[in-house]
Amino acid sequence: MKAKFYIGLGMQIFGLTAVGLCFISGIRNGDYGQFELAQLVFGSFVFYAGNYLKGRASN
């Protein structure tokens, strides 16, 4: 059970980092390209999947 919690937490941190890097890249370049869009979608998916796993491990 603890492994799921820590895997979920790691996924949340990874997803949040990916979205943050996308945000910083968009500010620096002034525009979001296809890579940044894919990074945003993938990072959000990983974050929420980690949130789901972490929540299921708590029960």
GROMACS elastic network, one bead per residue, 0.5 to 0.9 nm:
[ bonds ]
;  ai    aj funct       b0    kb
    1     4     6  0.54848   500
    1     5     6  0.66788   500
    1    56     6  0.89929   500
    1    57     6  0.55929   500
    1    58     6  0.79330   500
    2     5     6  0.50405   500
    2     6     6  0.63341   500
    2     7     6  0.85699   500
    2    57     6  0.69506   500
    2    58     6  0.85444   500
    3     6     6  0.52585   500
    3     7     6  0.60103   500
    3     8     6  0.84213   500
    3    57     6  0.83251   500
    4     7     6  0.50606   500
    4     8     6  0.59323   500
    4     9     6  0.84366   500
    4    53     6  0.62470   500
    4    54     6  0.63849   500
    4    56     6  0.80804   500
    4    57     6  0.56926   500
    4    58     6  0.89801   500
    5     8     6  0.51618   500
    5     9     6  0.61431   500
    5    10     6  0.86344   500
    5    50     6  0.86138   500
    5    53     6  0.66804   500
    5    55     6  0.76666   500
    5    56     6  0.80568   500
    5    57     6  0.53167   500
    5    58     6  0.71601   500
    6    10     6  0.60290   500
    6    11     6  0.84697   500
    6    54     6  0.73441   500
    7    10     6  0.50653   500
    7    11     6  0.61409   500
    7    12     6  0.86223   500
    7    50     6  0.71943   500
    7    53     6  0.76851   500
    7    54     6  0.75852   500
    8    11     6  0.50438   500
    8    12     6  0.61995   500
    8    13     6  0.87079   500
    8    47     6  0.83703   500
    8    49     6  0.73987   500
    8    51     6  0.60563   500
    8    52     6  0.73812   500
    8    53     6  0.50477   500
    8    55     6  0.82589   500
    8    57     6  0.85262   500
    9    12     6  0.50623   500
    9    13     6  0.62885   500
    9    14     6  0.86249   500
    9    47     6  0.87671   500
    9    50     6  0.61782   500
    9    51     6  0.72990   500
    9    53     6  0.83650   500
    9    54     6  0.63704   500
   10    13     6  0.51234   500
   10    14     6  0.61047   500
   10    15     6  0.85310   500
   10    47     6  0.89825   500
   10    50     6  0.73464   500
   11    14     6  0.50306   500
   11    15     6  0.60001   500
   11    16     6  0.84639   500
   11    46     6  0.58762   500
   11    47     6  0.58424   500
   11    48     6  0.84297   500
   11    49     6  0.74192   500
   11    51     6  0.79214   500
   12    15     6  0.51332   500
   12    16     6  0.60476   500
   12    17     6  0.84809   500
   12    43     6  0.87311   500
   12    44     6  0.88825   500
   12    46     6  0.66391   500
   12    48     6  0.70601   500
   12    49     6  0.78161   500
   12    50     6  0.50727   500
   12    51     6  0.63605   500
   12    54     6  0.89001   500
   13    16     6  0.51651   500
   13    17     6  0.60821   500
   13    18     6  0.86179   500
   13    47     6  0.72049   500
   13    50     6  0.86356   500
   14    17     6  0.51255   500
   14    18     6  0.61995   500
   14    19     6  0.87292   500
   14    43     6  0.72844   500
   14    46     6  0.73917   500
   14    47     6  0.71502   500
   15    18     6  0.51101   500
   15    19     6  0.62598   500
   15    20     6  0.85349   500
   15    40     6  0.86568   500
   15    42     6  0.75409   500
   15    44     6  0.58792   500
   15    45     6  0.73725   500
   15    46     6  0.51184   500
   15    48     6  0.81114   500
   15    50     6  0.83367   500
   16    19     6  0.52030   500
   16    20     6  0.60596   500
   16    21     6  0.86141   500
   16    43     6  0.65281   500
   16    44     6  0.73887   500
   16    46     6  0.85244   500
   16    47     6  0.63261   500
   17    21     6  0.61081   500
   17    22     6  0.85339   500
   17    43     6  0.76646   500
   18    21     6  0.52110   500
   18    22     6  0.62264   500
   18    23     6  0.86746   500
   18    39     6  0.63363   500
   18    40     6  0.68693   500
   18    42     6  0.80262   500
   18    43     6  0.51302   500
   18    44     6  0.81996   500
   19    22     6  0.50189   500
   19    23     6  0.61866   500
   19    24     6  0.87115   500
   19    36     6  0.87196   500
   19    39     6  0.67450   500
   19    40     6  0.51577   500
   19    41     6  0.82464   500
   19    42     6  0.84645   500
   19    43     6  0.54517   500
   19    44     6  0.68594   500
   20    23     6  0.50150   500
   20    24     6  0.62072   500
   20    25     6  0.85302   500
   20    40     6  0.85889   500
   20    43     6  0.89760   500
   21    24     6  0.51072   500
   21    25     6  0.60053   500
   21    26     6  0.84818   500
   21    36     6  0.86151   500
   21    39     6  0.85356   500
   21    40     6  0.88599   500
   22    25     6  0.51225   500
   22    26     6  0.61182   500
   22    27     6  0.86754   500
   22    32     6  0.81923   500
   22    35     6  0.86523   500
   22    36     6  0.53177   500
   22    37     6  0.77804   500
   22    39     6  0.63990   500
   22    40     6  0.61987   500
   23    26     6  0.51698   500
   23    27     6  0.63263   500
   23    28     6  0.87012   500
   23    32     6  0.86935   500
   23    36     6  0.81533   500
   23    40     6  0.82823   500
   24    27     6  0.51490   500
   24    28     6  0.61464   500
   24    29     6  0.86480   500
   25    28     6  0.50818   500
   25    29     6  0.60761   500
   25    30     6  0.81054   500
   25    31     6  0.83742   500
   25    32     6  0.77727   500
   25    36     6  0.75677   500
   26    29     6  0.53081   500
   26    30     6  0.54758   500
   26    31     6  0.52650   500
   26    32     6  0.51316   500
   26    33     6  0.81611   500
   26    36     6  0.73808   500
   27    30     6  0.51064   500
   27    31     6  0.71525   500
   27    32     6  0.84836   500
   28    31     6  0.81740   500
   29    32     6  0.75530   500
   32    35     6  0.78729   500
   32    36     6  0.56848   500
   32    37     6  0.66631   500
   33    36     6  0.53704   500
   33    37     6  0.63035   500
   33    38     6  0.87321   500
   34    37     6  0.50520   500
   34    38     6  0.61282   500
   34    39     6  0.84799   500
   35    38     6  0.51444   500
   35    39     6  0.60466   500
   35    40     6  0.85452   500
   36    40     6  0.60396   500
   36    41     6  0.86325   500
   37    40     6  0.50599   500
   37    41     6  0.62591   500
   37    42     6  0.85295   500
   38    41     6  0.51932   500
   38    42     6  0.59531   500
   38    43     6  0.82697   500
   39    42     6  0.51579   500
   39    43     6  0.57467   500
   39    44     6  0.83183   500
   40    43     6  0.51708   500
   40    44     6  0.60356   500
   40    45     6  0.85304   500
   41    44     6  0.52167   500
   41    45     6  0.61555   500
   41    46     6  0.86661   500
   42    45     6  0.50850   500
   42    46     6  0.61446   500
   42    47     6  0.85351   500
   43    46     6  0.51579   500
   43    47     6  0.60627   500
   43    48     6  0.86619   500
   44    47     6  0.50642   500
   44    48     6  0.62186   500
   44    49     6  0.84827   500
   45    48     6  0.53402   500
   45    49     6  0.60036   500
   45    50     6  0.84609   500
   46    49     6  0.50745   500
   46    50     6  0.60110   500
   46    51     6  0.84804   500
   47    50     6  0.51612   500
   47    51     6  0.61718   500
   47    52     6  0.87306   500
   48    52     6  0.61498   500
   48    53     6  0.86205   500
   49    52     6  0.50504   500
   49    53     6  0.62791   500
   49    54     6  0.85738   500
   50    53     6  0.50585   500
   50    54     6  0.59702   500
   50    55     6  0.84052   500
   51    54     6  0.51372   500
   51    55     6  0.60635   500
   51    56     6  0.85879   500
   52    55     6  0.51526   500
   52    56     6  0.61669   500
   52    57     6  0.86543   500
   53    56     6  0.51086   500
   53    57     6  0.61724   500
   53    58     6  0.87834   500
   54    57     6  0.51852   500
   54    58     6  0.65047   500
   55    58     6  0.53045   500
   55    59     6  0.70161   500
   56    59     6  0.56161   500
